[in-house]
Amino acid sequence: MLSGLDDAARSRPMSRSRSTWQRPVDRWLFLLLLLASVVPFWTVAYVPTQDGPSHLYNAVALRQYVFNPDGIERLYYELNPSPSANWVSHIALALLTSAFSPRTAEKLLLSGYVIAFALSVRFALGNLGSSARGFAILAFPFIGGWALHMGFYNFSFGLAFYFVVLGCLVRTESSPPLRRAAILGGVATALYLIHPLVFDLALLSAVVLVCFGAVLAWRKERAGPGNFGMRNVLWSAFAATIAFLPGVVLQLAWIQKRGVPAELVWLPTDTLWALLWQLAPVTVWEESEAAWATALLLLFVALLFSGLWLRRRDWTLRGSDGFLVLALVLIGFYFLAPHWAFRVGLLSFRLLYFPFFALLLWLGAQRWPPALRLSAQIIAAVIAGGFLFQHAVVYKRFDPYLRDYTSLGRDVEGDSAILALTTGGTLWELEPERVTLRVEPFLHAAGYIAAERGLVYLNNYEAFIGTFPLRFRSEIDPAKHMGDPGQVPPDMDFLRYDERTPASVDYALVWEPGPWTPHRWLSAQDYRRITDSWWPQLREGFDRIGTSSTGYGRLWRRKGSPER
């Protein structure tokens, strides 16, 4: 598949001086960054992510649904029979929460993700040559980037497993076809079960690398008799086809069940360019991160041109050049793909990871002077450290507010249903001078309360969209009988929910940290119309029983419910 890779990367000479001092530097930088990437999770009570609380809650609800037949979860939910993925993080969290508190379980999952991602990158690079492993440091800014803080846990683990698939593609190149198909089949099917989109990108990557290998084989056969590169490529194509076939079949079954999307949404080209220049996968919280993102982008560009310059006297195509071609294909796919399809959104942000991953593998496979390699690693480590420091600072800023939000859970009885009425999911209402637009940690923060107190979370968007383990029963579905609980702010008629369904809204948590601001998607008029509709319903059907210490959060209990 990557014909010519051996002589391009694996057999490069290495001086004794480098083997005695630079390899330990590689390892120590890697281990230091690995530790530094995990520590911030354990310095706060709650890691600020957008969808993380929802995933944590659904994992607890799934465990309760399976092992507690008399629990309240059976009244509101049913298992989703769709042949979808997006189950891996839920199962992992369900197992962890059986032994640890929900908050600790989430931190263990995030720590495991960081370690898995870093080791997967190092594994993939190691198959390109022992000296390539040092370039794993360039991946650290992506590990703790946008996807993680959006709470896209399945997608994040999929990113890690993407490197495992590519590493196996290289590692098994000389293996017998059936053995190769078995190994690749196992990792590719696992990747589909983790996240279908990343599986699709891995499939596209395999196709590109096989085609590139076919070009190299064709050139070798033209060079003279006795070269059987094309035969090896055909066997590689056969092995890859067998390997990816189970995932393709499962995905086609899922598409057939859901149907072809009626509407696809594309972003304007200038917006896509802006996301690329901003390096959107690594910018999360503040404008000050833009400097580190720019530095990282310039480092990738500088290394790209340096690698090409070092080869100026020998432009012979090598097997590792397939990764550079792959990076170009993935950039093109980023510009051509929709931003929204199959009820999966923010595709442009997700797709932008992969060109840099392919470029990272190409950079690792090049022959670098030791001083230049070490300089790149140190610069990458400084950039990664800058991101980690800013993330740790932001965690500390959010933590008091998340503690304030979840403190209202102390007054909520177990086996109840809670509805969150949230006017804003981020900190622009709290500290307007420090704006964050990409991640909204308060959007699903009630999921923490529901997970810790054993509640039903009526804003549970995962139970609406049909791609996660649990879904609401049709006769209870809040989206059908109340409105849209996932909207911010939610536009719902929740007072008569118990008259229309066999369920009820037992508690309502209002989080209103500030007035409407121009940053919101809604106009001021629509915002006031929606929020003004809450208060008559709350006054008529609920009693106010608690207020958070900041005054931003207020808890209401349905009238007639027994007091604690």
C-alpha positions as CSV (number, residue, x, y, z in Angstrom):
1,M,0.0,0.0,0.0
2,L,2.8,2.4,0.9
3,S,5.3,0.9,-1.5
4,G,8.8,2.3,-1.0
5,L,8.2,3.3,2.6
6,D,10.9,1.1,4.0
7,D,13.7,2.8,2.2
8,A,12.1,6.2,2.8
9,A,11.6,6.1,6.5
10,R,12.4,2.9,8.3
11,S,16.0,2.5,7.2
12,R,17.2,6.1,7.6
13,P,20.6,6.2,9.3
14,M,20.9,7.5,12.8
15,S,24.0,8.8,14.4
16,R,25.3,7.5,17.7
17,S,25.0,11.0,19.2
18,R,21.3,11.3,18.4
19,S,20.6,7.8,19.8
20,T,22.3,8.7,23.1
21,W,20.7,12.1,23.8
22,Q,17.8,13.0,21.5
23,R,15.7,9.9,22.1
24,P,15.5,10.6,25.9
25,V,14.5,14.2,25.2
26,D,11.7,12.9,22.9
27,R,10.4,10.6,25.7
28,W,10.7,13.1,28.5
29,L,8.9,15.8,26.5
30,F,6.2,13.3,25.6
31,L,5.7,12.1,29.2
32,L,5.8,15.6,30.6
33,L,3.1,16.8,28.2
34,L,1.1,13.7,28.8
35,L,1.0,14.3,32.5
36,A,0.4,18.1,32.0
37,S,-2.6,17.3,29.8
38,V,-4.3,15.1,32.4
39,V,-3.7,17.2,35.6
40,P,-6.1,20.0,34.8
41,F,-9.1,17.6,34.9
42,W,-8.3,16.8,38.5
43,T,-7.9,20.4,39.8
44,V,-11.6,21.3,39.5
45,A,-14.9,19.8,40.6
46,Y,-16.4,19.9,37.0
47,V,-14.5,19.8,33.7
48,P,-16.3,22.5,31.6
49,T,-17.6,20.8,28.4
50,Q,-20.7,21.3,26.5
51,D,-22.2,17.9,25.8
52,G,-20.1,16.0,28.5
53,P,-22.8,16.3,31.2
54,S,-25.4,14.9,28.8
55,H,-23.2,11.9,27.9
56,L,-22.5,11.3,31.6
57,Y,-26.2,11.4,32.5
58,N,-27.2,9.1,29.6
59,A,-24.5,6.6,30.7
60,V,-26.0,6.6,34.3
61,A,-29.5,6.3,32.9
62,L,-28.5,3.5,30.6
63,R,-27.0,1.5,33.5
64,Q,-30.1,2.2,35.6
65,Y,-32.4,1.2,32.7
66,V,-30.6,-2.1,32.3
67,F,-30.0,-3.1,35.9
68,N,-33.0,-1.5,37.7
69,P,-36.3,-2.7,36.1
70,D,-38.3,-0.7,38.6
71,G,-36.5,2.5,38.1
72,I,-38.0,5.8,36.8
73,E,-35.9,5.4,33.6
74,R,-38.2,2.6,32.3
75,L,-41.1,5.1,32.5
76,Y,-39.5,7.7,30.2
77,Y,-37.0,5.8,28.0
78,E,-36.7,2.8,25.8
79,L,-33.6,1.2,24.2
80,N,-32.8,2.5,20.7
81,P,-32.9,-0.4,18.2
82,S,-31.1,1.6,15.5
83,P,-27.8,0.0,14.2
84,S,-26.0,3.2,15.2
85,A,-22.7,3.6,16.9
86,N,-22.1,6.3,19.5
87,W,-22.3,3.8,22.3
88,V,-18.7,3.3,23.3
89,S,-18.3,6.3,25.7
90,H,-21.7,5.6,27.2
91,I,-20.8,2.0,27.9
92,A,-17.4,3.0,29.3
93,L,-19.0,5.6,31.6
94,A,-21.8,3.2,32.6
95,L,-19.1,0.8,33.8
96,L,-17.1,3.5,35.5
97,T,-20.1,5.0,37.3
98,S,-20.8,1.6,38.8
99,A,-17.6,1.9,40.8
100,F,-17.0,5.7,41.0
101,S,-19.0,8.9,41.4
102,P,-20.2,10.4,38.1
103,R,-17.8,13.2,38.3
104,T,-14.8,10.9,39.0
105,A,-15.9,8.6,36.3
106,E,-16.0,11.4,33.7
107,K,-12.5,12.5,34.8
108,L,-11.2,8.9,34.5
109,L,-12.7,8.7,31.0
110,L,-11.1,12.0,29.9
111,S,-7.7,11.0,31.3
112,G,-8.0,7.7,29.5
113,Y,-8.8,9.5,26.3
114,V,-5.7,11.8,26.6
115,I,-3.5,8.8,27.2
116,A,-5.1,6.7,24.4
117,F,-4.8,9.6,21.9
118,A,-1.1,10.3,22.7
119,L,-0.1,6.7,22.6
120,S,-2.1,6.1,19.3
121,V,-0.2,8.9,17.6
122,R,3.1,7.6,18.8
123,F,2.1,4.1,17.6
124,A,1.3,5.3,14.1
125,L,4.5,7.4,13.9
126,G,6.5,4.5,15.2
127,N,5.5,2.4,12.3
128,L,7.0,5.0,10.0
129,G,10.4,4.8,11.7
130,S,11.7,4.9,15.3
131,S,12.8,8.5,15.0
132,A,9.3,9.5,13.8
133,R,7.8,9.1,17.3
134,G,9.2,12.4,18.4
135,F,6.8,14.2,16.2
136,A,3.9,12.9,18.4
137,I,4.4,16.1,20.4
138,L,2.8,18.1,17.6
139,A,-0.5,16.3,18.3
140,F,-0.9,17.5,21.9
141,P,-2.7,20.8,21.0
142,F,-5.3,18.8,19.1
143,I,-5.8,16.3,22.0
144,G,-7.2,18.9,24.3
145,G,-8.9,21.0,21.7
146,W,-12.3,21.8,20.4
147,A,-13.8,18.3,20.2
148,L,-12.9,17.4,23.8
149,H,-14.4,20.6,25.2
150,M,-17.5,20.3,23.1
151,G,-18.0,17.0,24.9
152,F,-17.9,15.0,21.7
153,Y,-16.4,12.0,23.6
154,N,-17.1,9.4,21.0
155,F,-15.7,11.5,18.2
156,S,-12.6,12.3,20.4
157,F,-12.0,8.6,21.0
158,G,-12.5,8.1,17.2
159,L,-9.7,10.6,16.5
160,A,-7.4,8.5,18.6
161,F,-8.4,5.3,16.9
162,Y,-7.9,6.9,13.5
163,F,-4.2,6.8,14.2
164,V,-4.5,3.1,15.2
165,V,-6.1,2.3,11.9
166,L,-3.4,4.2,9.9
167,G,-0.7,2.7,12.0
168,C,-2.0,-0.8,11.3
169,L,-2.2,0.0,7.6
170,V,1.5,0.6,7.6
171,R,2.4,-2.1,10.1
172,T,0.7,-4.9,8.3
173,E,2.0,-3.9,4.9
174,S,4.2,-7.0,4.5
175,S,1.8,-9.4,6.3
176,P,-0.2,-12.1,4.4
177,P,-3.4,-10.7,3.0
178,L,-5.8,-12.7,5.2
179,R,-3.9,-11.9,8.4
180,R,-3.8,-8.3,7.3
181,A,-7.6,-8.3,6.6
182,A,-8.3,-9.8,10.0
183,I,-6.2,-7.2,11.9
184,L,-7.5,-4.2,9.9
185,G,-11.0,-5.6,10.0
186,G,-10.9,-5.7,13.8
187,V,-9.6,-2.1,14.2
188,A,-11.8,-0.7,11.4
189,T,-15.0,-2.3,12.8
190,A,-14.1,-1.0,16.3
191,L,-13.6,2.5,14.8
192,Y,-17.1,2.4,13.3
193,L,-18.6,1.4,16.6
194,I,-16.8,4.4,18.2
195,H,-17.8,7.0,15.6
196,P,-19.1,6.5,12.0
197,L,-17.7,9.8,10.7
198,V,-14.2,9.0,11.7
199,F,-14.6,5.5,10.2
200,D,-15.6,7.2,6.9
201,L,-12.5,9.4,7.0
202,A,-10.3,6.3,7.7
203,L,-11.9,4.5,4.8
204,L,-11.2,7.5,2.5
205,S,-7.6,7.6,3.8
206,A,-7.2,3.9,3.0
207,V,-8.5,4.4,-0.5
208,V,-6.1,7.3,-1.1
209,L,-3.1,5.4,0.2
210,V,-3.9,2.3,-1.8
211,C,-4.3,4.4,-5.0
212,F,-1.0,6.2,-4.3
213,G,0.6,2.8,-3.7
214,A,-0.8,1.7,-7.1
215,V,0.9,4.7,-8.8
216,L,4.2,3.9,-7.2
217,A,3.9,0.2,-8.2
218,W,3.1,1.1,-11.8
219,R,6.1,3.3,-11.9
220,K,8.3,0.5,-10.6
221,E,7.0,-2.0,-13.1
222,R,7.7,0.4,-15.9
223,A,11.3,0.8,-14.6
224,G,12.1,-2.8,-15.3
225,P,11.1,-6.5,-15.1
226,G,11.0,-8.4,-11.9
227,N,9.0,-5.8,-9.9
228,F,5.8,-7.2,-8.5
229,G,4.6,-4.0,-6.7
230,M,1.2,-4.0,-8.5
231,R,0.5,-7.5,-7.3
232,N,1.2,-6.4,-3.7
233,V,-1.0,-3.4,-4.1
234,L,-3.9,-5.5,-5.4
235,W,-3.5,-7.8,-2.4
236,S,-3.5,-4.7,-0.2
237,A,-6.7,-3.4,-1.8
238,F,-8.3,-6.8,-1.3
239,A,-7.3,-6.8,2.4
240,A,-8.6,-3.3,3.0
241,T,-11.9,-4.0,1.2
242,I,-12.5,-7.0,3.5
243,A,-11.4,-5.1,6.5
244,F,-13.8,-2.1,6.0
245,L,-16.7,-4.1,4.7
246,P,-18.4,-4.8,8.1
247,G,-18.4,-1.1,9.0
248,V,-19.7,-0.1,5.5
249,V,-22.6,-2.6,5.8
250,L,-23.6,-1.3,9.3
251,Q,-23.5,2.2,8.1
252,L,-25.6,1.6,5.0
253,A,-28.1,-0.2,7.2
254,W,-28.2,2.9,9.5
255,I,-28.7,5.2,6.5
256,Q,-31.5,3.1,5.1
257,K,-33.3,3.2,8.4
258,R,-33.0,6.9,8.8
259,G,-33.3,7.9,5.1
260,V,-31.4,10.3,3.0
261,P,-31.2,13.8,4.6
262,A,-33.8,16.2,3.1
263,E,-31.5,19.1,3.6
264,L,-27.7,19.6,3.5
265,V,-26.2,22.8,4.9
266,W,-22.9,24.2,3.6
267,L,-20.8,27.0,5.1
268,P,-19.6,29.9,2.9
269,T,-16.1,29.4,1.5
270,D,-14.8,32.5,3.3
271,T,-16.0,31.0,6.6
272,L,-14.2,27.8,5.8
273,W,-11.0,29.7,5.1
274,A,-11.4,31.6,8.3
275,L,-11.7,28.4,10.3
276,L,-8.6,27.0,8.6
277,W,-6.5,30.1,9.4
278,Q,-7.8,30.2,13.0
279,L,-6.9,26.5,13.3
280,A,-10.4,25.9,14.7
281,P,-9.7,22.4,16.1
282,V,-7.4,23.8,18.8
283,T,-9.1,27.2,19.6
284,V,-11.7,26.7,22.3
285,W,-12.2,29.4,24.9
286,E,-10.7,32.9,24.4
287,E,-9.4,35.2,21.7
288,S,-5.9,35.0,23.4
289,E,-5.7,31.4,22.2
290,A,-5.4,32.7,18.6
291,A,-1.8,33.5,19.1
292,W,-0.9,29.9,20.1
293,A,-3.1,28.6,17.2
294,T,-1.2,30.9,14.7
295,A,2.1,29.7,16.1
296,L,1.0,26.1,15.6
297,L,-0.2,26.7,12.1
298,L,3.1,28.5,11.2
299,L,5.0,25.6,12.7
300,F,3.2,23.1,10.5
301,V,3.7,25.3,7.4
302,A,7.4,25.9,8.2
303,L,8.0,22.1,8.7
304,L,6.2,21.4,5.4
305,F,8.4,23.7,3.4
306,S,11.5,22.6,5.2
307,G,10.7,19.0,4.5
308,L,10.2,19.8,0.8
309,W,13.4,21.9,0.7
310,L,15.5,19.1,2.2
311,R,14.4,16.9,-0.7
312,R,15.1,19.4,-3.4
313,R,18.0,17.3,-4.8
314,D,15.9,14.1,-4.9
315,W,12.2,14.5,-5.9
316,T,11.7,10.7,-6.2
317,L,8.3,9.7,-4.9
318,R,8.4,7.7,-1.6
319,G,5.8,5.6,0.0
320,S,5.4,8.2,2.8
321,D,4.4,10.8,0.3
322,G,1.0,9.2,0.2
323,F,0.3,11.0,3.5
324,L,1.0,14.3,1.9
325,V,-1.3,13.5,-1.0
326,L,-3.8,12.4,1.7
327,A,-3.5,15.7,3.4
328,L,-4.4,17.5,0.2
329,V,-7.3,15.3,-0.5
330,L,-8.6,15.8,3.1
331,I,-8.3,19.6,2.7
332,G,-10.4,19.4,-0.5
333,F,-12.9,17.2,1.2
334,Y,-13.2,19.8,4.0
335,F,-14.1,22.5,1.5
336,L,-16.6,20.4,-0.4
337,A,-18.4,18.6,2.4
338,P,-21.6,20.0,4.0
339,H,-21.5,21.5,7.5
340,W,-24.7,19.6,8.4
341,A,-25.9,16.2,7.2
342,F,-27.8,13.2,8.7
343,R,-28.6,15.3,11.7
344,V,-24.9,15.6,12.5
345,G,-23.7,19.1,12.7
346,L,-20.5,21.1,12.9
347,L,-18.9,18.8,10.3
348,S,-16.5,21.5,9.1
349,F,-15.0,21.7,12.5
350,R,-14.6,18.0,12.7
351,L,-13.2,17.5,9.3
352,L,-10.5,20.1,9.8
353,Y,-8.6,17.8,12.2
354,F,-7.7,15.2,9.6
355,P,-5.5,17.2,7.1
356,F,-3.2,18.1,10.0
357,F,-3.2,14.5,11.1
358,A,-2.1,13.3,7.7
359,L,0.5,16.1,7.4
360,L,1.8,15.1,10.9
361,L,2.4,11.5,9.6
362,W,4.2,12.8,6.5
363,L,6.4,15.1,8.6
364,G,7.3,12.2,10.9
365,A,8.5,10.1,8.0
366,Q,10.9,12.6,6.6
367,R,14.7,12.7,7.1
368,W,15.4,15.6,9.5
369,P,18.7,17.0,10.8
370,P,18.8,16.2,14.5
371,A,19.0,19.9,15.5
372,L,16.0,20.8,13.3
373,R,13.9,17.9,14.6
374,L,14.7,18.8,18.3
375,S,13.9,22.5,17.6
376,A,10.5,21.6,16.2
377,Q,9.7,19.3,19.1
378,I,10.6,22.0,21.7
379,I,8.6,24.7,19.9
380,A,5.6,22.3,19.7
381,A,6.0,21.5,23.4
382,V,5.9,25.2,24.3
383,I,2.8,25.8,22.1
384,A,1.1,22.8,23.7
385,G,2.1,24.1,27.2
386,G,0.6,27.5,26.3
387,F,-2.8,25.9,25.4
388,L,-2.7,23.8,28.5
389,F,-2.0,26.8,30.8
390,Q,-4.9,28.7,29.3
391,H,-7.3,25.8,29.6
392,A,-6.3,25.4,33.3
393,V,-7.0,29.1,33.9
394,V,-10.4,28.8,32.1
395,Y,-11.3,25.7,34.1
396,K,-10.7,27.7,37.3
397,R,-12.9,30.5,36.0
398,F,-15.8,28.2,35.2
399,D,-15.6,25.9,38.2
400,P,-17.3,28.3,40.8
401,Y,-20.2,28.9,38.4
402,L,-20.6,25.2,37.7
403,R,-20.5,24.5,41.5
404,D,-23.1,27.2,41.9
405,Y,-25.3,25.7,39.3
406,T,-25.1,22.1,40.6
407,S,-25.6,23.2,44.2
408,L,-29.3,23.4,43.5
409,G,-29.4,19.7,43.1
410,R,-29.2,19.2,46.9
411,D,-32.9,20.2,47.1
412,V,-34.1,17.8,44.5
413,E,-35.6,14.4,45.4
414,G,-34.4,11.3,43.6
415,D,-36.6,9.5,41.1
416,S,-37.9,12.8,39.8
417,A,-37.9,14.6,36.4
418,I,-36.1,17.9,36.0
419,L,-36.4,20.5,33.3
420,A,-33.6,23.1,32.8
421,L,-34.7,26.6,31.6
422,T,-31.3,28.0,30.5
423,T,-31.0,31.4,29.0
424,G,-27.3,31.1,28.2
425,G,-24.7,28.3,28.0
426,T,-21.5,30.2,28.4
427,L,-19.7,33.0,30.3
428,W,-20.5,36.0,28.1
429,E,-23.4,36.9,30.4
430,L,-21.1,36.5,33.5
431,E,-17.9,38.2,32.3
432,P,-18.7,40.1,29.1
433,E,-15.2,41.3,28.6
434,R,-14.0,37.7,28.1
435,V,-16.2,36.2,25.4
436,T,-16.3,32.5,24.4
437,L,-18.5,31.5,21.5
438,R,-17.6,27.8,20.7
439,V,-18.3,26.0,23.9
440,E,-21.3,26.4,26.2
441,P,-20.7,24.5,29.5
442,F,-24.0,25.5,31.1
443,L,-26.1,24.2,28.2
444,H,-26.4,20.7,29.6
445,A,-25.0,21.3,33.1
446,A,-28.3,20.0,34.6
447,G,-27.0,16.6,33.4
448,Y,-24.6,16.6,36.3
449,I,-27.5,17.0,38.7
450,A,-29.5,14.3,37.0
451,A,-26.6,11.9,37.0
452,E,-25.7,12.5,40.7
453,R,-29.3,12.5,42.0
454,G,-30.8,9.7,39.9
455,L,-33.2,12.0,38.0
456,V,-34.8,12.1,34.5
457,Y,-33.3,14.9,32.5
458,L,-36.1,16.3,30.2
459,N,-33.7,18.4,28.1
460,N,-31.9,15.2,27.1
461,Y,-31.2,15.9,23.5
462,E,-29.6,12.5,23.0
463,A,-33.0,10.8,23.5
464,F,-34.5,13.0,20.7
465,I,-32.1,12.5,17.8
466,G,-32.0,8.7,17.6
467,T,-28.2,8.1,17.4
468,F,-27.6,7.2,21.1
469,P,-28.5,4.2,23.3
470,L,-31.7,5.6,24.8
471,R,-34.6,7.4,23.3
472,F,-37.8,8.9,24.9
473,R,-40.9,6.9,24.7
474,S,-43.3,8.4,22.1
475,E,-46.1,9.0,24.5
476,I,-43.7,10.9,26.8
477,D,-41.3,12.6,24.4
478,P,-40.9,16.2,25.6
479,A,-40.1,17.4,22.1
480,K,-43.5,16.2,21.0
481,H,-45.5,17.3,24.0
482,M,-43.8,20.4,25.3
483,G,-41.7,22.0,22.5
484,D,-38.0,22.1,21.9
485,P,-36.1,21.5,25.2
486,G,-32.8,21.7,23.3
487,Q,-33.2,25.3,22.2
488,V,-31.5,28.1,24.1
489,P,-33.7,29.5,25.7
490,P,-36.2,26.6,25.5
491,D,-39.5,27.6,24.0
492,M,-42.0,25.2,25.7
493,D,-45.4,24.8,27.2
494,F,-44.4,22.7,30.2
495,L,-47.2,23.4,32.6
496,R,-49.7,21.0,31.1
497,Y,-47.2,18.3,30.3
498,D,-48.6,15.9,32.9
499,E,-52.1,16.3,31.4
500,R,-50.8,15.3,27.9
501,T,-48.6,12.5,29.1
502,P,-48.3,9.9,31.9
503,A,-45.2,11.8,33.1
504,S,-44.6,15.1,34.8
505,V,-42.2,18.0,35.3
506,D,-41.3,17.7,38.9
507,Y,-38.6,20.3,39.1
508,A,-37.7,23.3,36.9
509,L,-34.2,24.8,37.2
510,V,-33.9,28.4,35.8
511,W,-30.4,29.5,34.9
512,E,-30.5,33.2,34.0
513,P,-27.1,34.8,34.5
514,G,-27.8,38.0,32.6
515,P,-29.9,39.9,30.1
516,W,-30.1,39.3,26.4
517,T,-26.9,40.3,24.6
518,P,-26.3,40.7,20.8
519,H,-24.2,37.5,20.9
520,R,-27.3,35.4,21.0
521,W,-28.8,33.7,17.9
522,L,-32.3,35.0,18.8
523,S,-33.5,38.6,18.4
524,A,-34.1,40.5,21.6
525,Q,-37.9,40.3,20.9
526,D,-37.9,36.5,20.5
527,Y,-35.8,36.1,23.5
528,R,-38.1,38.1,25.7
529,R,-41.2,36.4,24.3
530,I,-39.8,33.0,25.2
531,T,-38.5,33.8,28.7
532,D,-41.6,35.8,29.5
533,S,-43.7,32.7,28.8
534,W,-41.9,30.8,31.6
535,W,-42.9,32.9,34.5
536,P,-46.7,32.5,34.4
537,Q,-46.3,28.7,34.1
538,L,-43.9,28.7,37.0
539,R,-46.0,30.8,39.2
540,E,-49.1,28.8,38.5
541,G,-47.8,25.3,38.8
542,F,-44.6,25.5,40.8
543,D,-43.2,26.8,44.1
544,R,-39.8,28.4,44.3
545,I,-37.7,26.4,46.8
546,G,-34.1,27.5,46.2
547,T,-31.7,30.1,44.8
548,S,-28.0,29.6,44.1
549,S,-25.4,31.7,45.9
550,T,-24.9,34.0,42.9
551,G,-28.6,34.4,42.3
552,Y,-28.3,33.1,38.7
553,G,-29.9,29.8,39.4
554,R,-33.4,29.3,40.8
555,L,-35.1,25.9,41.6
556,W,-38.8,25.4,41.4
557,R,-40.8,22.4,42.6
558,R,-44.1,21.3,41.3
559,K,-47.0,22.3,43.6
560,G,-48.3,19.5,45.6
561,S,-45.0,17.6,45.6
562,P,-43.9,16.4,49.1
563,E,-41.2,18.4,50.8
564,R,-37.9,16.8,51.8
